[in-house]
Amino acid sequence: MATDAHDVQSPPAEPGPVETAPEGISGVPLKAVTLLWYRLVGLRWRTLAVVAPDNGVRAWRLAQALVEVTGDRPRQLKAVNAVGASMDRLAAVAHSLSPEKLQATNDRTRFIVAAESPLESPATIGLLSRCDAVLLVLERQRTRIPDGRRILELVGRERFIGAVLCPE
């Protein structure tokens, strides 16, 4: 029996719930992101914008998760966070990702740019128009279909590469 308060040990912590799908550092299920990556890698793009209406942070997490699943090939893919960026920062990112700038470098690095919705930040339209492709991240019971359609109209259907539906 412990007589000193410092001698009392707390009971061992109970194990938490078992996760059904392992998550990466970004908190996104790795299996789903791996499947998405293998779909994206076969398409023609060098710069991909990831846009999540009403939730730019989710776009950034997905961009990070895509880089994470490339594993030991980090030089092949780089994530750029343009969520919450100032107009000057957006212009600088757009300029650095212009086809002329990218052709001047002879590496094969691809860039995934997480950006806010152009409905929330019209300044992102310039950045999105510089990207080869746009991936829309939709959230169940949160993203409004008219918002998704409007984003497609703003960035151009020719750049639209697909959409991902995320749980709530």
C-alpha positions in Angstrom: 0.0 0.0 0.0 1.4 3.4 -1.0 1.6 6.0 1.7 3.2 8.8 -0.4 1.1 10.5 -3.1 4.2 10.2 -5.5 4.1 6.4 -5.1 0.6 6.1 -6.4 0.6 5.0 -10.0 -2.3 5.6 -12.4 -3.9 2.6 -13.9 -2.6 1.6 -17.3 -4.4 3.3 -20.2 -7.0 1.3 -22.0 -6.3 0.7 -25.6 -8.1 3.1 -28.0 -10.4 2.0 -30.7 -9.0 0.0 -33.6 -8.6 2.0 -36.7 -10.0 0.3 -39.8 -7.7 2.2 -42.2 -4.3 3.4 -41.4 -3.8 7.1 -41.7 -0.7 8.9 -42.8 0.9 12.0 -41.2 -1.7 14.2 -42.9 -4.6 12.3 -41.3 -5.9 11.0 -44.6 -6.4 7.3 -45.1 -3.3 6.0 -47.0 -5.1 3.3 -49.0 -7.5 5.8 -50.5 -4.8 8.3 -51.3 -2.6 5.6 -52.8 -5.4 4.5 -55.1 -6.0 8.2 -56.1 -2.3 8.7 -56.7 -2.1 5.7 -59.1 -5.1 7.2 -61.0 -3.5 10.6 -61.2 0.0 9.6 -62.1 -1.2 8.1 -65.4 -2.7 11.3 -66.5 -0.9 14.2 -68.3 -0.2 17.0 -65.9 2.8 18.6 -64.3 0.9 21.0 -62.1 -2.2 19.9 -60.3 -4.5 22.2 -58.2 -6.4 20.7 -55.4 -9.4 22.8 -54.5 -11.9 22.1 -51.7 -14.9 24.5 -51.5 -15.4 25.8 -48.0 -12.3 23.9 -46.7 -8.9 24.8 -48.0 -7.3 23.0 -45.2 -8.7 19.7 -46.5 -7.1 20.5 -49.9 -3.7 21.0 -48.2 -4.1 17.7 -46.3 -4.8 15.8 -49.4 -1.9 17.4 -51.2 0.4 16.4 -48.4 -1.0 12.9 -48.3 -0.3 12.5 -52.1 3.3 13.5 -51.6 3.5 11.1 -48.6 2.4 8.1 -50.6 5.2 8.6 -53.2 7.4 7.4 -50.4 11.1 7.2 -51.3 10.6 9.3 -54.4 9.9 12.7 -52.9 11.7 14.6 -55.6 9.0 13.5 -58.1 6.3 15.4 -56.4 6.1 18.6 -54.3 3.2 20.1 -52.5 2.7 23.9 -52.5 0.3 25.4 -49.9 -1.5 28.4 -51.3 -4.4 28.2 -48.8 -4.8 31.6 -47.2 -2.1 33.1 -49.3 -2.0 36.8 -50.0 -2.5 38.2 -53.5 1.3 38.7 -53.8 2.0 35.1 -52.8 -0.6 33.7 -55.2 0.9 35.7 -58.0 4.4 34.5 -57.1 3.3 30.9 -57.0 1.4 31.3 -60.3 4.5 32.8 -61.9 6.8 30.0 -60.6 4.5 27.3 -62.0 4.1 28.9 -65.4 4.8 26.6 -68.3 7.7 28.8 -69.4 9.4 28.6 -66.0 8.8 24.8 -65.7 10.2 24.1 -69.2 13.4 26.1 -68.2 14.1 23.5 -65.6 14.8 20.1 -66.9 13.7 18.0 -63.9 10.5 16.0 -64.0 9.1 17.2 -60.7 5.3 17.5 -60.5 3.6 20.0 -58.3 0.4 19.7 -56.3 -1.0 23.1 -55.3 -3.5 23.3 -52.5 -5.7 26.3 -53.1 -8.8 27.9 -51.7 -12.0 27.9 -53.7 -12.2 30.8 -56.2 -15.7 31.4 -54.8 -14.1 32.4 -51.5 -10.9 34.0 -52.9 -11.3 35.2 -56.5 -7.5 35.9 -56.6 -6.9 32.1 -56.8 -8.4 32.0 -60.4 -5.1 33.2 -61.8 -3.2 30.5 -60.0 -5.7 27.8 -61.0 -5.5 28.9 -64.6 -1.8 28.3 -64.6 -2.2 24.7 -63.4 -2.5 21.9 -66.0 -5.2 20.1 -64.1 -7.7 20.8 -61.2 -8.9 18.2 -58.7 -12.1 19.1 -56.8 -12.4 17.8 -53.2 -16.1 17.5 -52.3 -17.3 16.8 -48.8 -20.4 14.8 -48.1 -23.3 16.9 -46.7 -21.2 20.0 -46.8 -20.2 20.9 -50.4 -23.0 22.3 -52.4 -23.3 21.0 -55.9 -23.9 24.5 -57.4 -20.6 25.6 -55.8 -18.7 22.7 -57.5 -20.3 23.5 -60.8 -19.4 27.2 -60.5 -15.8 26.4 -59.7 -15.7 24.2 -62.8 -17.0 27.1 -64.9 -14.4 29.5 -63.4 -11.3 27.3 -63.9 -12.5 25.7 -67.2 -13.8 22.2 -67.8 -10.7 21.4 -69.9 -8.6 21.6 -66.8 -10.9 19.5 -64.7 -9.3 16.1 -64.0 -11.8 14.7 -61.5 -13.4 15.0 -58.1 -12.9 13.2 -54.8 -15.7 12.7 -52.3 -14.6 12.8 -48.7 -16.6 11.8 -45.7 -18.0 14.5 -43.4 
